[in-house]
Amino acid sequence: MKDCNVMLIQCAYKFRIYPNAAQRQRLAVEFGNARFVWNRCLELRGKAWEERQERHNYVSLNRLVTDWKRGEFPWLADSAACCLTQILIDQDQAFKNFFEQRGKYPRFKSRHDRQAVRYQLDQRQIERTYQAGEFLKLPKLGALKIRWSQVPAGTPKMATVSKTPDGRYFVAFACEVAIRPLPPTGKVIGVDLGIKDVAVTSDGEKSGNPRHLKRRLKHLKRQQRRLARMRKGSHRRNRQRLKVARIHARIAAPRADFLHKTTTALIRRADGIALEDLHVKGMVKNHSLAGAIADVGMGEFRRQMEYKSAWHGRQVEAIDRWAPTSKTCSACGSVREKMPLRVREWTCPDCQTRHDRDVNAAINILQFSTLGDRGLEARGAGQNLLGHVSSTCNEARTDAEKFTEADRLERAA
């Protein structure tokens, strides 16, 4: 009997692989040929549209690639056919995302960027590989040594092999996995994102901020200065480039680990989570705080919260961006005119309640959402779910519009 509580999701797995010298040489051939096909087909597509208003897809381009193997570029035949076909399918998807305004126009690939190719997998070999637990077999590569950090719950059909700028190799694939929703906790929380603490909840819990970039920034600057002084194309510059790439990798890995652990803990704690709709792109324009904001990973935090809540049967809601969460007293609802960033604690002049800035903001985020008491009351009365903050938000918008108009007139004068 089918369990109605089980949900099927696409779960991605990524494992590090350790190719030997011959396999690294083979992968270099695959990366180079795939990059050549991508760039040449991208150029061909652009010229065909500009000159003849003609469109191509991966079927027509695949015929061209076959002709290139037999004539102009016979060395393309050294690659696995599935890798070149998949690179054309990926280019089709990139153009589809561009036309549907989900992405930018596809760009040319460089040999200095991340390299990746996709392989079709033999399902029988995959099942035997999981049982052995040591190697992964791919076309023209043979058995690759792999570090299984966990056993995949499904059987993938495609595998993406990539090489990072710091010289490491990874394989990634997606499997269809059956998961059950987490048991209900009967709790809802608001979460305020910041720099001092990455996440502060409405019940007073603070995650802290490891500041991964700041801890390695001095060393990173020194190595980048050395890289900038070296002659382009030299072997020493290439070795130095690898050093800089390794530093960036040592910053990115613990940051991703921290975000995953924090978001997973929040999803397990509460049935409903309210977040603030932050304009991160605008926030990083503040050059004094841009590095610290980027180091937090606010956009990635929200992305993880949204897909993990969908997996585990939780509810995540983003409140109005203009809601004055920091300036509003969570006890009496009065709003202060200004609240500079340097003010970390303040006392409400109306009710004399002492507030921690971040905890107060998290409480207000919960109150302004449909998950909070005010939101539940408004929903029960059939009112606007954000009616209790609509007037304040409109005032904030009006003030911002006035400031923008005054600033424009001042500059014009």
C-alpha positions as CSV (number, residue, x, y, z in Angstrom):
1,M,0.0,0.0,0.0
2,K,1.4,3.4,-1.0
3,D,2.2,5.7,1.9
4,C,0.6,9.1,1.3
5,N,3.0,10.9,3.6
6,V,6.0,10.0,1.5
7,M,7.1,12.6,-1.0
8,L,9.5,12.0,-4.0
9,I,12.1,14.7,-4.4
10,Q,15.2,15.2,-6.6
11,C,18.2,15.1,-4.2
12,A,21.6,16.1,-5.4
13,Y,24.8,14.3,-4.2
14,K,28.4,15.5,-4.7
15,F,31.5,13.4,-4.0
16,R,35.1,14.0,-4.4
17,I,37.0,11.7,-6.8
18,Y,40.7,11.0,-7.1
19,P,41.6,10.2,-10.8
20,N,45.1,8.9,-11.6
21,A,47.5,10.5,-14.1
22,A,45.9,8.8,-17.1
23,Q,42.4,9.6,-16.0
24,R,43.4,13.3,-15.4
25,Q,44.8,13.4,-18.9
26,R,41.6,11.9,-20.3
27,L,39.5,14.4,-18.4
28,A,41.6,17.2,-19.7
29,V,40.8,16.0,-23.2
30,E,37.0,15.8,-22.4
31,F,37.0,19.3,-20.8
32,G,38.9,20.9,-23.7
33,N,36.7,19.3,-26.4
34,A,33.5,20.1,-24.6
35,R,34.6,23.7,-24.1
36,F,35.6,24.0,-27.8
37,V,32.2,22.6,-29.0
38,W,30.3,25.0,-26.6
39,N,32.2,28.1,-27.8
40,R,32.1,27.3,-31.5
41,C,28.4,26.4,-31.4
42,L,27.6,29.5,-29.4
43,E,29.4,31.7,-32.0
44,L,27.6,29.8,-34.8
45,R,24.2,30.4,-33.2
46,G,24.9,34.1,-32.8
47,K,26.0,34.6,-36.4
48,A,23.2,32.5,-37.8
49,W,20.6,34.7,-36.1
50,E,22.3,38.0,-36.9
51,E,22.9,37.2,-40.6
52,R,20.0,34.9,-41.6
53,Q,17.5,35.0,-38.7
54,E,18.1,31.3,-38.4
55,R,17.8,29.3,-35.2
56,H,19.6,26.2,-34.2
57,N,19.0,23.5,-31.5
58,Y,21.1,20.7,-30.2
59,V,19.8,18.3,-32.9
60,S,21.0,20.4,-35.8
61,L,24.3,21.3,-34.0
62,N,24.9,17.6,-33.1
63,R,24.9,16.8,-36.9
64,L,27.5,19.5,-37.3
65,V,29.6,18.1,-34.6
66,T,29.4,14.7,-36.3
67,D,30.6,16.3,-39.5
68,W,33.5,18.0,-37.7
69,K,34.6,14.6,-36.3
70,R,34.8,13.2,-39.8
71,G,36.4,16.2,-41.4
72,E,37.6,19.5,-40.0
73,F,38.2,18.5,-36.4
74,P,39.0,14.7,-36.3
75,W,40.4,15.0,-32.7
76,L,36.8,15.5,-31.4
77,A,36.3,11.8,-32.0
78,D,38.6,11.2,-29.0
79,S,35.8,12.4,-26.6
80,A,32.9,10.3,-25.4
81,A,29.9,11.0,-27.6
82,C,27.6,11.5,-24.6
83,C,29.8,14.4,-23.3
84,L,29.5,16.4,-26.5
85,T,25.8,15.7,-26.8
86,Q,25.1,16.8,-23.3
87,I,27.1,20.1,-23.7
88,L,24.8,21.0,-26.6
89,I,21.7,20.0,-24.5
90,D,23.0,22.3,-21.7
91,Q,23.4,25.1,-24.2
92,D,19.8,24.7,-25.4
93,Q,18.7,24.9,-21.7
94,A,20.8,28.1,-21.3
95,F,19.1,29.7,-24.2
96,K,15.7,28.7,-23.0
97,N,16.5,30.3,-19.6
98,F,17.6,33.4,-21.4
99,F,14.4,33.7,-23.5
100,E,12.2,33.1,-20.5
101,Q,14.2,35.7,-18.5
102,R,15.5,33.3,-16.0
103,G,19.1,33.9,-16.9
104,K,21.6,36.0,-18.8
105,Y,22.7,35.4,-22.4
106,P,25.1,32.3,-22.5
107,R,28.7,33.2,-22.2
108,F,31.9,31.7,-23.7
109,K,33.7,29.3,-21.5
110,S,37.3,29.8,-20.5
111,R,39.9,27.2,-19.6
112,H,40.7,29.1,-16.4
113,D,37.1,28.7,-15.0
114,R,35.5,25.6,-13.5
115,Q,35.5,22.7,-16.0
116,A,32.7,20.2,-16.2
117,V,31.3,17.4,-18.5
118,R,28.3,15.1,-18.1
119,Y,28.3,11.4,-18.6
120,Q,25.5,8.9,-19.0
121,L,25.7,6.1,-16.5
122,D,25.1,2.4,-16.8
123,Q,22.6,1.5,-14.1
124,R,24.0,-2.0,-13.7
125,Q,27.5,-0.7,-13.1
126,I,26.1,1.9,-10.6
127,E,24.4,-0.7,-8.5
128,R,27.6,-2.9,-8.3
129,T,29.6,0.3,-7.6
130,Y,27.5,1.1,-4.5
131,Q,27.9,-2.4,-3.2
132,A,31.7,-2.3,-3.6
133,G,31.8,1.3,-2.2
134,E,35.2,2.2,-3.6
135,F,35.1,3.0,-7.3
136,L,32.8,4.7,-9.9
137,K,32.9,3.5,-13.5
138,L,32.5,6.1,-16.3
139,P,32.8,5.9,-20.1
140,K,36.5,6.0,-21.3
141,L,37.7,6.7,-17.7
142,G,37.3,3.3,-16.2
143,A,37.1,2.9,-12.4
144,L,37.5,6.2,-10.6
145,K,38.5,6.2,-6.9
146,I,35.7,8.0,-5.0
147,R,35.1,9.0,-1.4
148,W,31.5,8.0,-0.6
149,S,30.6,10.4,2.3
150,Q,27.1,8.8,2.2
151,V,25.2,6.1,0.3
152,P,22.9,7.6,-2.4
153,A,19.3,6.7,-1.8
154,G,18.5,6.3,-5.5
155,T,20.1,5.4,-8.8
156,P,21.2,8.3,-11.0
157,K,21.1,8.4,-14.8
158,M,23.6,11.2,-15.4
159,A,26.8,12.2,-13.7
160,T,28.6,15.6,-13.9
161,V,32.4,15.4,-13.4
162,S,34.0,18.8,-12.6
163,K,37.3,20.3,-11.8
164,T,37.5,23.3,-9.5
165,P,40.0,26.1,-10.0
166,D,42.1,24.7,-7.0
167,G,42.7,21.4,-8.9
168,R,40.2,19.1,-7.1
169,Y,37.8,16.8,-9.0
170,F,34.2,16.1,-8.0
171,V,31.3,14.0,-9.4
172,A,27.7,15.1,-8.8
173,F,24.4,13.5,-9.7
174,A,20.7,13.7,-8.8
175,C,18.6,10.9,-7.5
176,E,14.9,10.5,-6.9
177,V,14.5,10.1,-3.1
178,A,11.5,9.4,-1.0
179,I,11.3,11.4,2.2
180,R,8.8,11.8,5.0
181,P,7.7,15.2,6.5
182,L,9.2,16.0,9.9
183,P,6.9,15.6,12.9
184,P,5.1,18.8,13.9
185,T,6.5,20.9,16.7
186,G,3.6,23.3,17.2
187,K,6.0,26.2,17.1
188,V,6.5,29.2,14.8
189,I,9.5,31.6,14.8
190,G,10.7,34.7,13.1
191,V,14.3,34.9,11.9
192,D,16.3,38.1,11.5
193,L,19.5,37.9,9.4
194,G,22.4,40.1,10.2
195,I,26.2,40.5,10.4
196,K,26.9,40.2,14.1
197,D,24.8,37.1,14.2
198,V,23.9,35.4,11.0
199,A,20.4,34.3,12.3
200,V,18.6,35.5,15.4
201,T,15.2,33.9,16.2
202,S,12.2,35.5,17.9
203,D,12.8,33.2,21.0
204,G,16.2,34.7,21.6
205,E,18.5,32.1,20.1
206,K,21.5,33.5,18.2
207,S,23.6,31.6,15.7
208,G,26.8,33.7,15.9
209,N,28.9,34.5,12.9
210,P,32.1,32.6,12.2
211,R,33.3,35.3,9.8
212,H,35.1,32.8,7.4
213,L,36.4,35.5,5.1
214,K,37.7,37.8,7.8
215,R,39.8,35.1,9.4
216,R,41.7,34.4,6.2
217,L,41.5,37.9,4.6
218,K,45.0,39.0,5.6
219,H,46.5,35.8,4.1
220,L,44.3,36.1,1.0
221,K,45.4,39.7,0.3
222,R,49.0,38.8,0.6
223,Q,48.7,35.9,-1.8
224,Q,46.7,37.9,-4.3
225,R,49.3,40.7,-4.3
226,R,51.9,38.1,-5.1
227,L,49.7,36.8,-7.9
228,A,49.2,40.3,-9.4
229,R,53.0,40.9,-9.6
230,M,53.8,37.7,-11.6
231,R,54.1,37.6,-15.3
232,K,51.0,36.2,-17.1
233,G,51.5,32.8,-18.6
234,S,54.5,31.8,-16.4
235,H,54.6,28.6,-14.4
236,R,55.1,30.5,-11.1
237,R,51.9,32.5,-11.8
238,N,50.0,29.3,-12.4
239,R,51.2,27.8,-9.1
240,Q,50.4,31.0,-7.3
241,R,46.9,31.0,-8.9
242,L,46.3,27.5,-7.4
243,K,47.3,28.8,-4.0
244,V,44.8,31.7,-4.2
245,A,42.1,29.2,-5.4
246,R,42.8,26.9,-2.4
247,I,42.3,29.8,0.0
248,H,39.0,30.7,-1.6
249,A,37.9,27.0,-1.4
250,R,38.9,26.9,2.3
251,I,36.6,30.0,2.9
252,A,33.7,28.7,0.8
253,A,33.5,25.2,2.2
254,P,33.0,26.0,6.0
255,R,30.6,28.8,5.0
256,A,28.4,26.4,3.1
257,D,28.7,23.9,6.0
258,F,27.6,26.5,8.5
259,L,24.6,27.6,6.4
260,H,23.4,24.0,5.9
261,K,23.7,23.2,9.6
262,T,22.0,26.4,10.6
263,T,19.1,26.2,8.2
264,T,18.5,22.5,8.9
265,A,18.4,23.2,12.7
266,L,15.8,25.9,12.1
267,I,13.7,23.7,9.9
268,R,13.6,21.0,12.5
269,R,12.7,23.4,15.3
270,A,9.6,25.0,14.0
271,D,6.6,24.3,11.8
272,G,6.4,27.9,10.4
273,I,9.3,30.3,9.9
274,A,9.0,34.0,8.9
275,L,11.9,35.7,7.1
276,E,12.5,39.2,5.9
277,D,12.5,39.9,2.1
278,L,16.0,41.4,2.0
279,H,17.3,43.3,-1.1
280,V,20.8,41.8,-0.9
281,K,21.9,43.2,-4.2
282,G,21.2,46.7,-2.9
283,M,22.7,46.1,0.5
284,V,26.2,45.1,-0.9
285,K,26.4,48.6,-2.6
286,N,27.4,49.8,0.9
287,H,31.1,49.5,0.4
288,S,31.7,49.6,4.2
289,L,29.7,46.5,4.8
290,A,29.7,44.7,1.4
291,G,32.4,42.2,2.4
292,A,30.7,41.3,5.7
293,I,27.3,41.0,4.0
294,A,28.6,38.8,1.2
295,D,30.4,36.6,3.8
296,V,27.1,35.9,5.5
297,G,25.4,34.5,2.4
298,M,21.9,35.9,3.0
299,G,20.6,34.9,-0.4
300,E,21.9,31.3,0.0
301,F,20.3,31.2,3.5
302,R,16.9,32.0,2.1
303,R,17.3,29.6,-0.8
304,Q,18.1,26.7,1.5
305,M,15.2,27.6,3.9
306,E,12.7,27.5,1.0
307,Y,13.7,24.2,-0.6
308,K,14.2,22.4,2.8
309,S,10.8,23.6,4.0
310,A,9.2,22.2,0.9
311,W,11.0,18.9,1.5
312,H,10.1,18.5,5.1
313,G,6.5,19.9,5.2
314,R,7.3,23.2,6.8
315,Q,6.1,26.7,5.9
316,V,8.4,29.6,5.2
317,E,7.1,33.1,4.6
318,A,8.9,36.3,3.6
319,I,7.3,39.5,4.9
320,D,7.0,42.9,3.2
321,R,10.5,44.3,2.5
322,W,9.4,47.8,3.7
323,A,8.1,46.6,7.1
324,P,10.0,48.6,9.9
325,T,11.1,45.5,11.9
326,S,14.0,47.2,13.7
327,K,12.3,50.5,14.5
328,T,9.1,49.0,15.9
329,C,8.6,48.1,19.5
330,S,7.5,44.5,19.7
331,A,5.7,45.2,23.0
332,C,3.5,48.2,22.3
333,G,3.9,48.6,18.5
334,S,5.2,52.2,18.5
335,V,7.7,53.1,15.7
336,R,10.8,55.2,16.2
337,E,11.8,57.7,13.5
338,K,15.4,56.5,13.2
339,M,17.4,53.4,14.3
340,P,21.1,53.6,13.3
341,L,23.1,50.4,12.9
342,R,25.3,51.3,15.8
343,V,22.3,51.0,18.2
344,R,22.3,47.4,19.4
345,E,20.0,47.9,22.4
346,W,17.4,50.5,23.0
347,T,14.5,51.3,25.4
348,C,11.0,52.1,24.0
349,P,10.1,55.7,25.1
350,D,6.4,54.7,25.3
351,C,6.3,51.5,27.3
352,Q,9.9,51.6,28.7
353,T,10.6,48.0,27.4
354,R,14.3,47.2,26.9
355,H,15.0,45.6,23.6
356,D,17.9,43.7,22.0
357,R,17.8,45.1,18.4
358,D,18.1,41.7,16.6
359,V,15.7,39.8,18.9
360,N,13.2,42.6,18.6
361,A,13.4,42.6,14.8
362,A,12.9,38.8,14.8
363,I,9.8,39.1,16.9
364,N,8.4,41.8,14.6
365,I,9.1,39.7,11.6
366,L,7.0,37.0,13.1
367,Q,4.3,39.4,14.1
368,F,4.2,41.0,10.7
369,S,3.8,37.6,9.0
370,T,0.6,35.5,8.7
371,L,2.2,33.1,11.2
372,G,2.2,35.6,14.1
373,D,-0.6,36.5,16.5
374,R,-1.4,39.7,14.6
375,G,-1.4,37.9,11.3
376,L,-3.6,35.1,12.6
377,E,-6.1,37.6,14.0
378,A,-6.2,39.5,10.7
379,R,-6.7,36.2,8.8
380,G,-9.5,35.1,11.2
381,A,-11.3,38.5,10.7
382,G,-10.9,38.3,6.9
383,Q,-8.7,41.4,6.8
384,N,-5.6,42.1,4.8
385,L,-2.8,39.8,6.2
386,L,-0.4,42.8,6.3
387,G,-2.9,45.4,7.1
388,H,-1.3,46.1,10.5
389,V,1.8,47.3,8.8
390,S,0.5,48.6,5.5
391,S,0.3,52.2,6.7
392,T,3.8,52.2,8.1
393,C,5.2,50.5,5.0
394,N,3.4,53.1,2.8
395,E,5.0,55.9,4.9
396,A,8.4,54.3,4.4
397,R,7.9,54.1,0.7
398,T,6.7,57.7,0.5
399,D,9.7,58.9,2.5
400,A,12.1,56.9,0.2
401,E,10.4,58.4,-2.9
402,K,10.6,61.9,-1.5
403,F,14.3,61.5,-0.7
404,T,15.0,60.1,-4.2
405,E,13.1,63.0,-5.8
406,A,14.8,65.6,-3.6
407,D,18.2,64.1,-4.3
408,R,17.5,64.1,-8.0
409,L,16.4,67.8,-8.0
410,E,19.5,68.7,-5.9
411,R,21.9,67.1,-8.4
412,A,20.1,68.7,-11.3
413,A,20.5,72.1,-9.7
